[in-house]
Amino acid sequence: MSLGVLAPELRDAFGFSRFEIGLLTSLYALGGALCSGFAGGLTDRVGPVRVLGLALLVLTAGAVGGSLAPVGAVLMLAAFVAGCGYGGINPPTNVIVAGRLGERLGFFLSLKQTGVPIGGFAAGIVLPAVVGAAGWRWGFVVGALGTLAAACTVGLVRGAAVLGPRPAGVPAADGAATAPAAPSSGAPTSPARRDVISIVTFGFLLAGCQWVMMAYLVLSLHDGRGWSLTQSGLVLSTVTAVSVCSRLAWGFLSDRLGSREPTLLALAAASVLGLAVLALEPPGAVVFAVAVLLGGSLAAWNGVYHALVVERSGAGALGRDSGRMLAFLFAGTVVVPPLLGLLSQRTGSWPVLWSVAAGLVGVAGLVLRFGLTPRSRAAVPVE
């Protein structure tokens, strides 16, 4: 989130183009894409808590590198390292949540994912003040200190993770997995190819367009509309603040419906509407209304999506399949932001960027609607 908020400062400090600003986000996501699958497999082997602690330390190292970057190339390398750490967070935390709270999977995975918009809200409010007082480098320092503090709490998670019954096949906190409940659950299986293609395509496009919004919203308002950094940051903070409550609401709704797909389709449709209105360059009051809509949709789909990924993962290989499918989510943030940034730069138009993003989200919704095998949540065991 810091990359989007600090985008105008980083552009001025290193002479970045719009494409290079998008490339920063893509390198961060590339690290996540490359390490997510590895972290998923490692989670199944050594346990989720060890992987989580290591991932947070790597993420801290990337933030420290960003604060010390003397040239743009070093900043890009630091973004990649931070992304490697971030890619290792979701597979182990998905395993921990699924192993304890499978019956309310949508709500509690959404609760887990509220950490992201809370961080974005804090970034939009705090970092402009930090930049004004001490410079952009201290923005990365703030992130490094917060992530290091989170790493120090992993021991508490370890203590909580060993409490209560654990479903068969879910790794224990110390790396051991319980014995399978039945012979049929003893060997890992894989989800249907059609389902995998539909899920990863949806995640690829939605994640890519979400990060387009995060990377370019502040810059488009600051450069294209003449808004101040504080005003632009407030819009991004509105998006992330709304997404916190929205993620919980959508997760709860998907649990009640017994299926994730209708909720995800509704979120995609609302995202298309918000991006299309943003492309019309509406007046200030409408921009904040659109921020509320996008905060409740394009920034709020992740928790329900994680629940869908967990439910469609193969039996006995939750960490592995969760990591592999989520790697495509990160891949979307590698590919989409710089391409749309380049398109905007070549055309000299921010509306073109938002219009294309709306179209991509629409395609994602169609793929999920017609590509995913109909299936009720009750029929899907959580390993």
KEVO-717404 format. One line per 10 residues: number of its first residue (from 1); their letters; for each residue x, y, z of N, C-alpha, C. Coordinates in steps of 0.05 Angstrom, whole numbers, always signed. Layout:
// KEVO-717404
NUM = A = X,Y,Z,X,Y,Z,X,Y,Z ~ ...
This chain:
// KEVO-717404
1 = MSLGVLAPEL = +17,-24,+0,+0,+0,+0,+17,+25,+0 ~ +41,+24,+12,+59,+47,+14,+67,+55,-14 ~ +71,+36,-33,+80,+43,-60,+60,+61,-73 ~ +34,+56,-70,+14,+73,-82,+13,+100,-70 ~ +14,+102,-43,+13,+127,-29,+37,+144,-35 ~ +60,+132,-37,+85,+146,-41,+92,+151,-70 ~ +75,+142,-88,+80,+143,-117,+90,+170,-127 ~ +76,+192,-120,+86,+218,-129,+114,+225,-119 ~ +120,+218,-94,+147,+224,-83,+168,+206,-97 ~ +161,+181,-102,+181,+163,-114,+185,+171,-143
11 = RDAFGFSRFE = +164,+181,-157,+167,+191,-184,+186,+214,-185 ~ +184,+233,-167,+201,+256,-166,+229,+249,-158 ~ +232,+231,-139,+259,+224,-128,+276,+209,-149 ~ +263,+192,-164,+278,+174,-182,+272,+179,-212 ~ +254,+198,-217,+247,+204,-245,+231,+182,-258 ~ +215,+168,-243,+199,+145,-253,+177,+154,-272 ~ +173,+139,-293,+150,+143,-310,+126,+128,-298 ~ +102,+132,-310,+79,+117,-301,+83,+87,-303 ~ +96,+79,-325,+102,+51,-329,+120,+40,-306 ~ +140,+56,-299,+158,+47,-278,+145,+46,-250
21 = IGLLTSLYAL = +126,+65,-246,+111,+63,-221,+95,+37,-220 ~ +83,+30,-242,+68,+5,-243,+87,-19,-241 ~ +112,-16,-251,+131,-38,-250,+140,-43,-221 ~ +140,-22,-204,+146,-26,-176,+127,-45,-163 ~ +101,-40,-168,+80,-57,-158,+83,-85,-169 ~ +90,-87,-195,+92,-113,-208,+115,-130,-197 ~ +137,-116,-191,+160,-131,-179,+153,-141,-152 ~ +139,-125,-136,+129,-134,-110,+112,-159,-113 ~ +94,-158,-133,+76,-180,-137,+90,-204,-149 ~ +111,-199,-166,+127,-221,-177,+140,-237,-155
31 = GGALCSGFAG = +151,-223,-135,+162,-238,-112,+141,-255,-99 ~ +117,-244,-96,+95,-259,-84,+87,-283,-100 ~ +86,-280,-127,+79,-302,-145,+99,-324,-144 ~ +125,-317,-144,+146,-337,-144,+148,-352,-117 ~ +141,-339,-96,+145,-351,-69,+120,-363,-57 ~ +96,-356,-68,+71,-366,-57,+69,-396,-59 ~ +74,-407,-82,+73,-436,-86,+93,-450,-69 ~ +118,-440,-68,+139,-452,-51,+131,-451,-22 ~ +120,-429,-13,+111,-426,+15,+89,-445,+22 ~ +71,-450,+2,+49,-469,+6,+59,-497,+11
41 = GLTDRVGPVR = +77,-506,-6,+89,-533,-2,+104,-535,+24 ~ +119,-514,+30,+135,-513,+55,+117,-514,+79 ~ +93,-501,+77,+74,-502,+99,+65,-530,+105 ~ +59,-546,+84,+51,-573,+88,+73,-590,+101 ~ +98,-583,+96,+120,-599,+106,+129,-592,+134 ~ +132,-566,+140,+144,-557,+165,+124,-543,+184 ~ +100,-538,+174,+80,-525,+191,+77,-495,+185 ~ +53,-485,+189,+47,-457,+181,+61,-435,+197 ~ +66,-440,+223,+76,-418,+240,+105,-412,+233 ~ +122,-432,+227,+149,-427,+220,+150,-411,+193
51 = VLGLALLVLT = +134,-419,+174,+134,-405,+148,+124,-377,+152 ~ +104,-372,+168,+94,-345,+173,+116,-327,+185 ~ +130,-337,+205,+151,-321,+217,+173,-314,+198 ~ +181,-333,+182,+202,-328,+162,+193,-307,+141 ~ +168,-310,+132,+157,-291,+112,+157,-262,+122 ~ +149,-259,+147,+149,-232,+158,+177,-219,+161 ~ +196,-236,+167,+224,-225,+169,+234,-217,+141 ~ +228,-233,+120,+236,-226,+93,+222,-200,+84 ~ +197,-197,+91,+182,-173,+84,+194,-148,+98 ~ +203,-152,+123,+216,-130,+137,+242,-122,+124
61 = AGAVGGSLAP = +257,-141,+115,+282,-136,+101,+278,-120,+76 ~ +256,-126,+61,+250,-111,+37,+243,-82,+42 ~ +228,-78,+64,+220,-50,+71,+245,-34,+79 ~ +263,-47,+94,+288,-33,+102,+304,-26,+77 ~ +306,-45,+58,+320,-39,+33,+308,-16,+18 ~ +281,-14,+18,+268,+9,+5,+276,+35,+17 ~ +278,+36,+43,+284,+61,+57,+313,+70,+51 ~ +331,+52,+44,+359,+58,+40,+366,+61,+10 ~ +347,+56,-8,+353,+55,-37,+365,+80,-47 ~ +390,+79,-58,+402,+103,-69,+393,+110,-98
71 = VGAVLMLAAF = +384,+89,-113,+376,+93,-140,+350,+76,-145 ~ +337,+82,-167,+311,+68,-172,+314,+38,-174 ~ +336,+28,-186,+340,+0,-189,+340,-15,-163 ~ +353,-3,-142,+354,-15,-116,+327,-15,-103 ~ +311,+6,-107,+284,+7,-97,+267,-15,-109 ~ +271,-20,-135,+256,-41,-148,+264,-69,-137 ~ +290,-73,-132,+299,-98,-120,+287,-101,-92 ~ +286,-80,-76,+274,-81,-49,+245,-88,-51 ~ +231,-77,-71,+202,-84,-74,+199,-113,-80 ~ +217,-124,-96,+216,-153,-103,+220,-170,-78
81 = VAGCGYGGIN = +240,-163,-61,+246,-178,-37,+222,-177,-18 ~ +210,-153,-15,+187,-150,+2,+164,-168,-8 ~ +160,-169,-34,+140,-186,-46,+144,-215,-40 ~ +170,-224,-40,+176,-252,-33,+166,-258,-5 ~ +169,-239,+13,+159,-244,+40,+129,-244,+41 ~ +117,-225,+27,+87,-224,+27,+75,-249,+15 ~ +88,-261,-5,+78,-286,-17,+77,-309,+2 ~ +93,-308,+23,+94,-330,+43,+74,-327,+65 ~ +57,-306,+65,+39,-301,+87,+12,-316,+84 ~ +0,-316,+60,-27,-327,+58,-29,-357,+60
91 = PPTNVIVAGR = -11,-373,+48,-14,-402,+51,-14,-411,+80 ~ +5,-403,+97,+4,-413,+125,-20,-402,+140 ~ -28,-377,+136,-50,-366,+151,-76,-379,+141 ~ -79,-386,+116,-102,-400,+106,-104,-427,+120 ~ -82,-441,+123,-82,-467,+136,-90,-465,+165 ~ -80,-445,+179,-87,-441,+207,-117,-436,+211 ~ -128,-418,+194,-156,-411,+196,-174,-435,+189 ~ -167,-448,+166,-183,-471,+157,-183,-494,+177 ~ -160,-497,+191,-158,-519,+210,-174,-515,+236 ~ -182,-490,+241,-197,-484,+266,-226,-476,+261
101 = LGERLGFFLS = -231,-463,+238,-257,-449,+235,-270,-456,+208 ~ -268,-481,+200,-278,-489,+174,-307,-483,+169 ~ -324,-485,+190,-353,-481,+186,-359,-451,+181 ~ -342,-433,+188,-347,-404,+183,-323,-394,+167 ~ -316,-409,+147,-291,-404,+132,-292,-376,+118 ~ -314,-370,+105,-316,-345,+91,-312,-321,+109 ~ -325,-321,+132,-324,-298,+151,-296,-295,+162 ~ -284,-317,+171,-258,-315,+185,-235,-311,+166 ~ -236,-321,+141,-216,-314,+122,-219,-285,+114 ~ -243,-275,+112,-247,-247,+107,-237,-230,+130
111 = LKQTGVPIGG = -241,-239,+154,-230,-225,+178,-200,-224,+176 ~ -188,-246,+168,-159,-246,+165,-150,-226,+144 ~ -165,-225,+122,-157,-207,+100,-162,-177,+106 ~ -176,-171,+128,-180,-143,+135,-154,-129,+143 ~ -133,-145,+149,-107,-134,+155,-97,-117,+132 ~ -103,-126,+108,-93,-111,+84,-105,-83,+82 ~ -131,-80,+82,-143,-53,+80,-137,-36,+105 ~ -135,-49,+128,-127,-33,+152,-100,-21,+148 ~ -81,-37,+137,-55,-26,+130,-57,-4,+109 ~ -74,-8,+89,-77,+13,+69,-89,+39,+80
121 = FAAGIVLPAV = -108,+36,+98,-120,+59,+111,-98,+75,+127 ~ -83,+60,+142,-61,+72,+157,-41,+86,+139 ~ -35,+73,+117,-15,+85,+98,-26,+111,+87 ~ -51,+111,+79,-62,+136,+67,-64,+159,+86 ~ -67,+153,+112,-69,+174,+132,-42,+182,+143 ~ -25,+162,+149,+0,+168,+163,+22,+176,+145 ~ +25,+163,+122,+49,+167,+106,+51,+195,+94 ~ +30,+208,+85,+33,+236,+76,+44,+254,+98 ~ +35,+249,+123,+46,+265,+145,+76,+259,+150 ~ +83,+233,+148,+111,+225,+151,+128,+237,+129
131 = VGAAGWRWGF = +118,+237,+105,+133,+248,+82,+137,+278,+86 ~ +116,+292,+95,+119,+321,+100,+138,+328,+122 ~ +140,+310,+142,+157,+316,+165,+186,+307,+161 ~ +189,+283,+148,+216,+271,+148,+225,+261,+120 ~ +207,+260,+100,+215,+250,+74,+204,+222,+69 ~ +204,+214,+44,+192,+189,+36,+206,+164,+47 ~ +232,+166,+52,+247,+143,+62,+235,+133,+89 ~ +227,+152,+105,+216,+145,+131,+189,+131,+129 ~ +176,+134,+106,+151,+119,+101,+157,+89,+101 ~ +179,+81,+88,+186,+53,+88,+196,+44,+115
141 = VVGALGTLAA = +209,+62,+130,+218,+55,+157,+193,+48,+175 ~ +172,+64,+172,+148,+59,+188,+137,+31,+181 ~ +137,+24,+155,+127,-3,+147,+145,-25,+158 ~ +171,-21,+158,+190,-41,+168,+186,-46,+197 ~ +183,-25,+213,+179,-28,+242,+153,-42,+248 ~ +132,-36,+233,+106,-49,+238,+108,-79,+231 ~ +121,-86,+209,+123,-114,+201,+141,-129,+220 ~ +162,-117,+230,+179,-130,+250,+164,-135,+275 ~ +147,-116,+283,+131,-120,+307,+112,-144,+303 ~ +101,-147,+279,+83,-169,+274,+98,-196,+275
151 = ACTVGLVRGA = +123,-196,+265,+139,-220,+266,+144,-229,+295 ~ +147,-209,+313,+152,-216,+341,+128,-228,+355 ~ +104,-226,+343,+80,-238,+355,+75,-266,+345 ~ +91,-277,+327,+86,-303,+316,+86,-325,+338 ~ +102,-321,+359,+103,-340,+381,+76,-342,+394 ~ +61,-320,+395,+34,-321,+406,+15,-338,+389 ~ +18,-334,+362,+2,-350,+344,+8,-380,+347 ~ +34,-386,+351,+41,-414,+355,+27,-426,+379 ~ +25,-411,+401,+12,-421,+425,-18,-426,+419 ~ -30,-408,+404,-59,-411,+398,-64,-433,+378
161 = AVLGPRPAGV = -45,-438,+360,-49,-457,+338,-51,-486,+347 ~ -40,-492,+371,-40,-520,+380,-64,-526,+397 ~ -82,-507,+401,-105,-512,+418,-128,-524,+401 ~ -144,-541,+413,-168,-551,+400,-163,-573,+380 ~ -184,-586,+372,-181,-608,+352,-173,-597,+325 ~ -158,-614,+311,-148,-606,+284,-158,-626,+264 ~ -170,-616,+242,-180,-635,+222,-158,-651,+210 ~ -164,-674,+200,-144,-692,+188,-130,-678,+164 ~ -104,-681,+163,-89,-670,+141,-79,-642,+144 ~ -89,-627,+164,-81,-599,+168,-55,-600,+185
171 = PAADGAATAP = -33,-587,+176,-9,-588,+191,-11,-575,+218 ~ +2,-587,+238,+3,-575,+264,+22,-552,+264 ~ +22,-536,+286,+39,-513,+287,+68,-521,+286 ~ +75,-545,+296,+103,-553,+297,+111,-568,+272 ~ +93,-569,+252,+100,-581,+226,+88,-609,+222 ~ +80,-622,+244,+69,-649,+240,+40,-647,+232 ~ +31,-666,+216,+3,-667,+208,-10,-691,+222 ~ -36,-687,+228,-50,-709,+240,-55,-732,+221 ~ -59,-755,+231,-64,-778,+214,-91,-774,+199 ~ -93,-783,+174,-118,-780,+160,-141,-795,+174
181 = AAPSSGAPTS = -165,-783,+172,-188,-795,+186,-197,-820,+172 ~ -192,-822,+146,-201,-845,+130,-181,-850,+108 ~ -180,-875,+97,-161,-880,+76,-164,-862,+52 ~ -189,-854,+46,-193,-837,+23,-180,-810,+26 ~ -174,-800,+50,-162,-774,+54,-132,-776,+58 ~ -121,-801,+56,-93,-804,+62,-75,-793,+40 ~ -82,-796,+14,-65,-787,-8,-75,-760,-18 ~ -57,-741,-22,-65,-715,-32,-78,-718,-60 ~ -99,-702,-64,-112,-701,-90,-110,-673,-101 ~ -119,-670,-127,-118,-644,-140,-146,-636,-148
191 = PARRDVISIV = -152,-610,-148,-178,-600,-157,-181,-604,-187 ~ -206,-603,-197,-212,-606,-225,-198,-583,-241 ~ -188,-591,-265,-173,-571,-281,-191,-548,-289 ~ -216,-554,-296,-235,-532,-304,-238,-512,-281 ~ -241,-522,-257,-244,-504,-234,-219,-488,-229 ~ -196,-500,-232,-171,-486,-228,-168,-463,-248 ~ -174,-469,-273,-171,-448,-294,-190,-425,-288 ~ -214,-431,-281,-234,-410,-275,-226,-393,-251 ~ -217,-407,-229,-209,-393,-205,-184,-376,-209 ~ -164,-387,-222,-139,-371,-225,-143,-348,-245
201 = TFGFLLAGCQ = -160,-351,-265,-166,-329,-283,-180,-306,-269 ~ -200,-313,-253,-214,-293,-237,-195,-278,-219 ~ -179,-294,-204,-160,-281,-185,-139,-264,-200 ~ -129,-274,-222,-109,-259,-238,-120,-232,-246 ~ -144,-231,-257,-155,-206,-267,-165,-187,-244 ~ -178,-198,-224,-188,-182,-202,-164,-170,-187 ~ -144,-186,-181,-121,-176,-166,-106,-155,-182 ~ -103,-160,-208,-89,-141,-225,-103,-114,-225 ~ -130,-114,-228,-145,-89,-229,-146,-76,-202 ~ -147,-92,-180,-146,-80,-153,-120,-65,-149
211 = WVMMAYLVLS = -98,-77,-158,-72,-63,-155,-69,-40,-174 ~ -83,-40,-197,-84,-17,-214,-96,+6,-198 ~ -118,+1,-184,-131,+21,-168,-112,+31,-146 ~ -99,+12,-132,-82,+20,-110,-57,+35,-119 ~ -46,+28,-142,-22,+40,-152,-27,+67,-165 ~ -50,+71,-178,-54,+94,-195,-75,+114,-185 ~ -91,+106,-165,-113,+124,-157,-102,+150,-147 ~ -83,+149,-128,-71,+174,-118,-58,+190,-140 ~ -43,+177,-157,-28,+191,-178,-47,+203,-198 ~ -69,+189,-205,-87,+200,-225,-102,+225,-214
221 = LHDGRGWSLT = -108,+225,-188,-121,+249,-177,-102,+271,-173 ~ -77,+265,-165,-56,+285,-161,-47,+298,-187 ~ -41,+282,-207,-31,+292,-232,-53,+300,-251 ~ -73,+282,-254,-94,+287,-273,-115,+307,-265 ~ -120,+309,-239,-142,+326,-229,-131,+350,-213 ~ -106,+350,-207,-94,+372,-191,-100,+371,-162 ~ -108,+348,-151,-113,+345,-123,-87,+345,-107 ~ -87,+353,-82,-64,+351,-65,-59,+322,-57 ~ -34,+317,-48,-27,+290,-39,-45,+282,-16 ~ -51,+300,+2,-68,+294,+25,-96,+287,+16
231 = QSGLVLSTVT = -108,+303,-2,-135,+297,-12,-135,+270,-27 ~ -115,+265,-43,-114,+240,-59,-111,+216,-40 ~ -94,+219,-20,-90,+198,+0,-115,+192,+15 ~ -131,+212,+20,-156,+209,+35,-176,+192,+19 ~ -176,+195,-8,-193,+178,-25,-185,+149,-23 ~ -158,+144,-24,-149,+117,-22,-155,+105,+6 ~ -153,+122,+26,-159,+113,+53,-189,+106,+56 ~ -206,+121,+42,-234,+115,+41,-239,+88,+30 ~ -226,+82,+7,-228,+56,-5,-221,+34,+14 ~ -199,+36,+27,-189,+15,+45,-206,+13,+71
241 = AVSVCSRLAW = -215,+36,+81,-231,+36,+106,-257,+22,+101 ~ -270,+28,+79,-296,+15,+72,-292,-15,+68 ~ -270,-22,+57,-265,-51,+51,-263,-68,+76 ~ -255,-56,+98,-253,-72,+123,-280,-84,+131 ~ -300,-67,+134,-326,-77,+142,-339,-93,+119 ~ -333,-85,+94,-345,-99,+72,-335,-128,+70 ~ -310,-132,+75,-299,-159,+73,-313,-177,+93 ~ -318,-167,+117,-331,-183,+137,-360,-189,+129 ~ -374,-169,+118,-401,-173,+110,-404,-193,+87 ~ -386,-190,+67,-387,-209,+44,-380,-237,+53
251 = GFLSDRLGSR = -360,-240,+71,-353,-266,+81,-376,-279,+96 ~ -390,-264,+113,-413,-274,+127,-435,-283,+108 ~ -440,-266,+87,-461,-272,+68,-454,-298,+53 ~ -429,-301,+45,-422,-325,+29,-425,-350,+46 ~ -420,-348,+73,-425,-371,+90,-455,-378,+92 ~ -471,-357,+94,-500,-362,+95,-511,-373,+69 ~ -501,-364,+47,-510,-375,+21,-501,-403,+16 ~ -479,-411,+29,-468,-438,+25,-453,-440,-1 ~ -447,-418,-14,-432,-418,-40,-418,-391,-43 ~ -394,-392,-53,-378,-367,-56,-383,-353,-83
261 = EPTLLALAAA = -391,-368,-103,-393,-357,-130,-412,-333,-132 ~ -437,-335,-122,-455,-312,-125,-444,-286,-112 ~ -431,-289,-90,-419,-266,-77,-397,-254,-94 ~ -380,-270,-104,-358,-260,-121,-368,-247,-147 ~ -390,-258,-158,-401,-246,-182,-413,-219,-176 ~ -426,-216,-153,-437,-190,-145,-415,-170,-141 ~ -393,-178,-129,-371,-160,-125,-358,-152,-151 ~ -356,-170,-170,-345,-163,-196,-363,-143,-210 ~ -389,-146,-209,-407,-128,-222,-406,-100,-210 ~ -404,-98,-184,-402,-72,-171,-375,-59,-178
271 = SVLGLAVLAL = -354,-75,-180,-328,-64,-188,-328,-52,-216 ~ -342,-66,-234,-344,-56,-262,-358,-28,-261 ~ -379,-26,-246,-394,-1,-245,-376,+21,-233 ~ -362,+16,-211,-345,+36,-199,-323,+46,-217 ~ -310,+27,-231,-288,+35,-249,-298,+50,-273 ~ -322,+43,-283,-333,+57,-306,-340,+86,-298 ~ -351,+90,-275,-357,+118,-266,-331,+133,-262 ~ -311,+120,-251,-285,+134,-247,-273,+143,-274 ~ -278,+127,-295,-268,+134,-321,-281,+160,-332 ~ -304,+167,-322,-318,+191,-331,-307,+216,-318
281 = EPPGAVVFAV = -287,+214,-300,-276,+236,-285,-297,+253,-271 ~ -312,+241,-253,-334,+255,-239,-323,+276,-220 ~ -340,+294,-211,-332,+315,-192,-324,+303,-165 ~ -313,+319,-148,-301,+310,-123,-320,+294,-105 ~ -344,+303,-101,-363,+288,-84,-369,+261,-95 ~ -371,+258,-121,-377,+233,-134,-352,+214,-131 ~ -328,+226,-133,-304,+210,-130,-304,+195,-103 ~ -312,+209,-82,-313,+196,-56,-335,+175,-55 ~ -357,+179,-69,-378,+159,-70,-368,+134,-85 ~ -354,+139,-107,-342,+117,-121,-321,+102,-104
291 = AVLLGGSLAA = -307,+117,-88,-287,+105,-70,-301,+86,-50 ~ -325,+94,-41,-340,+76,-23,-349,+51,-38 ~ -358,+54,-63,-367,+31,-79,-344,+12,-85 ~ -321,+23,-93,-298,+6,-99,-286,-6,-73 ~ -288,+8,-51,-279,-3,-26,-296,-27,-18 ~ -321,-26,-25,-339,-48,-18,-339,-70,-39 ~ -324,-68,-60,-324,-88,-81,-296,-96,-90 ~ -283,-78,-105,-257,-85,-116,-235,-88,-95 ~ -239,-76,-72,-220,-80,-50,-231,-99,-28 ~ -253,-113,-34,-266,-129,-13,-271,-158,-21
301 = WNGVYHALVV = -262,-167,-44,-268,-194,-54,-249,-215,-44 ~ -227,-207,-32,-205,-226,-27,-212,-248,-7 ~ -226,-241,+15,-232,-261,+35,-250,-283,+24 ~ -270,-276,+9,-288,-296,-3,-273,-313,-24 ~ -255,-300,-38,-239,-314,-58,-221,-334,-44 ~ -208,-326,-22,-191,-345,-7,-208,-369,+2 ~ -233,-364,+11,-250,-387,+19,-255,-405,-4 ~ -260,-394,-28,-265,-410,-52,-240,-427,-58 ~ -216,-415,-56,-191,-429,-62,-188,-452,-42 ~ -193,-447,-16,-190,-468,+4,-209,-491,-2
311 = ERSGAGALGR = -234,-484,-8,-254,-505,-12,-248,-522,-37 ~ -237,-509,-58,-231,-524,-83,-203,-536,-84 ~ -188,-533,-62,-161,-545,-61,-164,-576,-58 ~ -144,-590,-66,-144,-619,-64,-142,-628,-35 ~ -155,-651,-29,-154,-662,-2,-126,-669,+6 ~ -118,-661,+31,-92,-667,+41,-70,-650,+31 ~ -76,-630,+15,-55,-613,+4,-64,-584,+4 ~ -76,-575,+26,-87,-548,+27,-65,-527,+23 ~ -43,-529,+37,-21,-510,+34,-11,-509,+6 ~ -6,-532,-6,+5,-533,-33,-13,-521,-54
321 = DSGRMLAFLF = -39,-529,-55,-57,-519,-75,-65,-490,-70 ~ -67,-483,-44,-73,-455,-38,-51,-437,-48 ~ -26,-445,-43,-3,-429,-52,-2,-427,-82 ~ -7,-450,-96,-5,-450,-125,-26,-432,-138 ~ -51,-434,-129,-72,-418,-140,-68,-389,-134 ~ -59,-383,-109,-55,-355,-102,-31,-343,-116 ~ -13,-360,-127,+9,-349,-143,-1,-335,-167 ~ -23,-345,-179,-35,-331,-202,-47,-304,-194 ~ -57,-303,-170,-67,-277,-160,-45,-256,-160 ~ -22,-264,-150,+1,-246,-150,+10,-240,-179
331 = AGTVVVPPLL = +8,-261,-196,+17,-257,-224,+0,-235,-238 ~ -25,-233,-230,-42,-212,-242,-32,-185,-235 ~ -22,-182,-210,-11,-156,-202,+16,-150,-215 ~ +29,-171,-225,+54,-168,-240,+48,-156,-268 ~ +28,-167,-281,+24,-162,-309,+6,-137,-314 ~ -16,-135,-299,-36,-116,-306,-28,-86,-300 ~ -19,-80,-276,-13,-51,-271,+7,-38,-290 ~ +30,-50,-297,+48,-36,-315,+37,-34,-343 ~ +21,-54,-352,+10,-53,-379,-11,-30,-381 ~ -28,-28,-361,-47,-7,-361,-34,+20,-356
341 = GLLSQRTGSW = -13,+21,-340,+2,+46,-337,+15,+55,-363 ~ +26,+36,-378,+38,+42,-404,+17,+52,-424 ~ -7,+39,-423,-29,+47,-441,-37,+76,-434 ~ -39,+82,-408,-47,+109,-400,-26,+129,-409 ~ -1,+122,-406,+21,+140,-413,+21,+145,-443 ~ +18,+124,-459,+18,+127,-489,-6,+143,-499 ~ -29,+139,-486,-53,+154,-495,-55,+181,-481 ~ -40,+185,-459,-43,+210,-444,-70,+212,-430 ~ -82,+189,-424,-109,+190,-414,-112,+172,-390 ~ -121,+182,-367,-128,+166,-344,-155,+152,-349
351 = PVLWSVAAGL = -175,+164,-362,-200,+149,-366,-196,+123,-382 ~ -177,+122,-400,-172,+98,-415,-164,+76,-396 ~ -147,+83,-377,-137,+63,-357,-161,+51,-342 ~ -178,+69,-332,-201,+59,-315,-221,+44,-332 ~ -224,+51,-357,-243,+37,-375,-234,+9,-381 ~ -208,+6,-387,-198,-21,-393,-199,-38,-368 ~ -193,-26,-345,-195,-42,-320,-224,-52,-316 ~ -244,-35,-321,-271,-44,-319,-277,-67,-337 ~ -267,-66,-362,-271,-88,-380,-259,-114,-371 ~ -235,-113,-360,-221,-137,-350,-236,-150,-327
361 = VGVAGLVLRF = -247,-133,-309,-262,-144,-287,-288,-158,-297 ~ -300,-146,-317,-324,-158,-329,-317,-185,-341 ~ -295,-187,-355,-286,-213,-366,-282,-234,-344 ~ -270,-225,-322,-265,-243,-299,-291,-254,-288 ~ -312,-237,-286,-338,-246,-277,-350,-267,-295 ~ -348,-263,-321,-359,-282,-341,-345,-309,-339 ~ -318,-308,-336,-303,-333,-334,-312,-349,-309 ~ -315,-335,-287,-324,-349,-263,-352,-360,-266 ~ -369,-344,-278,-397,-352,-281,-401,-377,-298 ~ -386,-378,-320,-390,-400,-339,-368,-421,-338
371 = GLTPRSRAAV = -347,-417,-323,-326,-436,-322,-324,-453,-297 ~ -335,-444,-275,-333,-459,-250,-355,-480,-247 ~ -347,-503,-239,-367,-525,-236,-385,-518,-212 ~ -412,-519,-216,-430,-514,-194,-426,-534,-171 ~ -425,-523,-147,-419,-540,-125,-426,-525,-99 ~ -439,-539,-80,-446,-526,-55,-424,-529,-35 ~ -422,-510,-18,-401,-510,+3,-403,-535,+21 ~ -428,-543,+26,-432,-565,+44,-420,-591,+33 ~ -417,-593,+7,-406,-617,-5,-376,-618,-6 ~ -363,-596,+3,-334,-594,+1,-321,-597,+28
381 = PVE = -307,-619,+34,-294,-622,+59,-270,-604,+61 ~ -265,-591,+83,-241,-575,+87,-221,-592,+101 ~ -199,-597,+87,-178,-614,+99,-160,-598,+117
